[in-house]
Structures are given as C-alpha cells and as structure tokens.
C-alpha cells in the first residue's frame, strides 16, 4: 500500500520514494547504448543512474555475475565503461554460483570489479535455489559476513 503526502509518494516500510536515483535493470526493454545514455543524461540531468546485474548492453541475455567474473570479463569491461559514462555512484551484481567460486573468490572478484568500475560494487544476495543449486550469499550467515569459506 502506498500513500501520497505533501512530500510526495511514501511507502509504509521504505518511507519516501523518489526518482532521484534510478537503477537500470536487465528487465528493461532494449539495450543500454551510448545513444540512450546521451538521451537519459540530457532529459534527466538531476537523476543518478546506476546499472544492475546483467543489464542488457547488447541484444540477448548475459548471466555475468561475480562468481564467473573472469569468463565474462568483456561484459564487465563494457558495463564499467557505460557505468562511468552515466557517472553512476555504484554498481550492483549478483553473487553467483558456488560451483564457480568460493566466498573468498567472490570477495576478490568484487574488489577487482570495484577497481574496474571506479565505484563501490554491491553484492546482491541470492535466494536458496529450488533446484538444489548452491548459490553464494544465499544464507544469513554469508549475508552478515560469517562465512567460513
């Protein structure tokens, strides 16, 4: 349930909602390219845009996450370029699959990604998989930093 007040849109749990910070996600239509970036920056100069995991930079879906950082280096290089053009304050990425990396490697890949992007990288935790696939940061212990991996 959302409420409109004199101060704008308010959601009971999250508080004031606004469009001063917008996340570009893979579910959005089309691809993020230089032409679209120019339009966004000109039309919305006060908005801070940021990219979220697997945002579409080319036609088709890419599952580039922090566990498979090395094998998707070309995606991350292009995402970093786009992020820097947007002057994004942060990038958020999925943690990925445990079969691809240990928790320590996830942390290392995140730090490497931060160096590449030139901004903080947020790790989005995963839900435990119904298919039994073990995902990194899919437990409260890992979410609060009590991993033994």
C-alpha positions as CSV (number, residue, x, y, z in Angstrom):
1,X,0.0,0.0,0.0
2,X,1.4,3.4,-1.0
3,X,0.4,6.8,0.3
4,X,0.7,10.2,-1.3
5,X,1.5,13.1,1.1
6,X,2.5,16.7,0.7
7,X,6.1,15.4,0.5
8,X,5.4,13.0,-2.4
9,X,5.0,9.2,-2.6
10,X,5.5,7.3,0.7
11,X,5.7,3.6,1.1
12,X,5.0,2.4,4.7
13,X,8.1,0.3,5.0
14,X,10.7,2.2,2.9
15,X,9.5,5.7,3.5
16,X,9.7,8.5,0.9
17,X,10.0,7.3,-2.7
18,X,11.5,9.3,-5.5
19,X,13.3,9.2,-8.8
20,X,16.5,11.0,-7.9
21,X,18.3,7.6,-8.1
22,X,17.2,5.1,-10.8
23,X,18.5,1.6,-11.3
24,X,18.7,0.3,-14.9
25,X,17.9,-3.4,-14.9
26,X,18.0,-6.4,-17.3
27,X,14.2,-6.5,-17.3
28,X,14.1,-3.1,-19.1
29,X,13.3,-3.0,-22.8
30,X,16.1,-2.6,-25.3
31,X,19.8,-2.2,-24.7
32,X,21.8,0.5,-22.9
33,X,24.0,2.1,-25.5
34,X,25.7,5.5,-26.0
35,X,22.7,7.0,-27.8
36,X,20.4,6.1,-24.9
37,X,22.9,7.3,-22.3
38,X,23.0,10.7,-24.1
39,X,19.2,10.9,-24.0
40,X,19.0,9.9,-20.4
41,X,21.6,12.4,-19.2
42,X,20.1,15.2,-21.2
43,X,16.5,14.6,-20.3
44,X,17.1,13.8,-16.6
45,X,20.3,15.8,-15.5
46,X,19.4,15.6,-11.8
47,X,18.9,11.8,-11.8
48,X,21.7,9.4,-10.7
49,X,21.5,6.3,-12.9
50,X,23.2,3.0,-12.0
51,X,23.5,-0.4,-13.6
52,X,22.3,-3.6,-12.1
53,X,23.5,-7.1,-12.7
54,X,23.1,-8.4,-16.3
55,X,21.7,-5.2,-17.6
56,X,21.4,-5.5,-21.4
57,X,24.3,-3.9,-23.1
58,X,23.8,-5.9,-26.3
59,X,20.9,-8.0,-27.7
60,X,20.3,-11.1,-25.6
61,X,20.7,-12.0,-22.0
62,X,24.1,-12.3,-20.3
63,X,24.4,-14.1,-17.0
64,X,27.6,-12.3,-15.8
65,X,27.9,-12.4,-12.1
66,X,30.7,-12.1,-9.5
67,X,31.3,-15.8,-9.4
68,X,32.1,-16.0,-13.1
69,X,33.8,-12.6,-13.4
70,X,36.8,-14.0,-15.3
71,X,34.8,-15.7,-18.0
72,X,32.7,-12.6,-18.6
73,X,35.4,-10.0,-18.5
74,X,34.3,-8.5,-21.8
75,X,30.8,-7.8,-20.3
76,X,32.2,-6.2,-17.2
77,X,34.6,-4.0,-19.2
78,X,31.7,-2.7,-21.2
79,X,29.5,-2.4,-18.2
80,X,32.2,-0.4,-16.4
81,X,32.5,2.0,-19.5
82,X,28.7,2.5,-19.5
83,X,28.6,3.0,-15.8
84,X,31.3,5.6,-15.9
85,X,29.6,7.5,-18.7
86,X,26.5,7.5,-16.6
87,X,28.6,8.8,-13.6
88,X,27.0,6.0,-11.6
89,X,27.7,6.1,-7.9
90,X,27.5,2.3,-7.5
91,X,27.1,-1.0,-9.5
92,X,25.2,-3.9,-8.2
93,X,25.9,-7.5,-9.2
94,X,24.6,-11.0,-8.4
95,X,26.8,-13.1,-6.2
96,X,26.5,-16.2,-8.5
97,X,27.0,-19.9,-8.1
98,X,29.2,-21.7,-5.5
99,X,30.4,-24.1,-8.2
100,X,32.1,-21.2,-9.9
101,X,33.8,-19.5,-6.9
102,X,34.4,-19.7,-3.2
103,X,33.2,-17.0,-0.9
104,X,36.8,-15.7,-0.7
105,X,37.0,-15.6,-4.6
106,X,33.7,-13.7,-4.6
107,X,35.1,-11.1,-2.4
108,X,38.3,-10.9,-4.5
109,X,36.2,-10.6,-7.7
110,X,34.1,-7.8,-6.1
111,X,37.2,-5.8,-5.3
112,X,38.5,-6.3,-8.8
113,X,35.1,-5.2,-10.2
114,X,35.3,-2.1,-7.9
115,X,38.7,-1.2,-9.4
116,X,37.4,-1.6,-12.9
117,X,34.2,0.4,-12.3
118,X,35.8,3.1,-10.1
119,X,32.9,2.9,-7.6
120,X,31.6,0.6,-4.9
121,X,30.0,-2.7,-6.1
122,X,27.1,-4.0,-4.1
123,X,26.6,-7.8,-3.9
124,X,23.0,-8.9,-4.3
125,X,22.4,-12.0,-2.2
126,X,20.6,-14.9,-3.7
127,X,17.7,-17.0,-2.5
128,X,18.3,-20.7,-1.9
129,X,17.6,-22.5,-5.2
130,X,14.6,-24.8,-5.6
131,X,16.7,-26.8,-8.0
132,X,19.3,-27.5,-5.3
133,X,21.9,-25.4,-7.0
134,X,24.1,-23.8,-4.3
135,X,24.3,-20.1,-4.7
136,X,26.8,-17.8,-3.0
137,X,25.4,-15.4,-0.4
138,X,22.2,-17.4,-0.1
139,X,22.2,-17.7,3.7
140,X,22.0,-15.3,6.6
141,X,25.5,-16.3,7.7
142,X,27.0,-15.2,4.4
143,X,24.9,-12.1,4.2
144,X,26.2,-10.8,7.6
145,X,29.8,-11.9,6.9
146,X,30.0,-15.1,9.0
147,X,31.2,-17.3,6.1
148,X,33.7,-20.0,6.8
149,X,34.5,-20.4,3.1
